[in-house]
Amino acid sequence: MKKSDLLFILEKKFEYLPKREVERTLEKILQFFSSNLSKGNRIEIRDFGSFSTRLRKSRIGRNPSSGEKIHINDKLSVHFTPGKKLKKIINEE
């Protein structure tokens, strides 16, 4: 599902709200998530799951086009852990 698909579904579900307001609300939620994750905070949504950041250590990689070895620095990545209810729903279907 893409962001535009999600926006379309939310616009249909909340027909009483202007489309621009639904779009703005979704943007605010995504900004909130991004901002908190960038600060190192954990986001937990009960029965759905939690988002957190994890450090990927530096390593030696290679350029796929030239085969040349390159150094890849430490970086943070987003990690999602599904909740029990989400796992149950996914495995039932």
SVG drawing of the C-alpha trace seen along z (x, -y; Angstrom):
<svg xmlns="http://www.w3.org/2000/svg" viewBox="-20 -21 58 40">
<polyline fill="none" stroke="black" stroke-width="0.4" points="0.0,0.0 1.3,-3.4 0.7,-6.7 -1.7,-7.8 -3.7,-4.5 -3.9,-5.1 -5.0,-8.7 -7.7,-7.6 -9.1,-5.1 -9.0,-7.6 -10.8,-10.2 -13.6,-7.7 -13.9,-6.7 -14.0,-10.3 -16.2,-11.8 -17.4,-14.5 -13.9,-16.0 -12.5,-18.0 -9.9,-16.0 -7.2,-18.6 -7.8,-18.2 -7.4,-14.4 -4.2,-14.8 -2.8,-17.4 -3.7,-15.1 -1.8,-12.1 1.2,-14.4 1.2,-15.5 1.1,-11.9 4.0,-10.9 6.0,-14.0 5.4,-13.2 6.6,-9.6 9.7,-10.8 10.6,-13.5 10.4,-11.1 12.3,-8.3 15.0,-10.8 15.3,-11.8 15.8,-8.1 12.3,-7.7 10.3,-4.5 6.8,-4.6 4.3,-2.0 0.8,-1.5 -1.0,1.0 -2.2,4.1 -0.3,3.1 3.4,2.9 6.3,0.6 8.8,-1.4 12.3,-2.0 15.8,-2.7 18.7,-0.4 22.3,-1.1 23.9,0.6 27.7,0.7 30.2,-0.4 31.4,2.2 33.3,2.7 31.0,3.0 31.6,2.9 30.5,0.8 28.3,3.1 29.3,1.5 33.0,1.5 33.6,4.1 35.7,1.6 35.7,1.9 34.2,-1.0 33.7,-1.9 30.1,-2.3 29.7,-4.4 27.5,-3.7 23.9,-4.5 20.5,-4.2 17.7,-2.2 14.0,-1.9 13.0,1.4 9.3,2.5 8.2,5.2 4.6,6.4 2.3,6.7 0.6,9.9 -2.8,8.9 -1.3,8.0 0.6,11.3 -2.6,13.2 -4.6,11.4 -1.9,11.9 -1.6,15.6 -5.3,16.3 -5.7,15.2"/>
</svg>
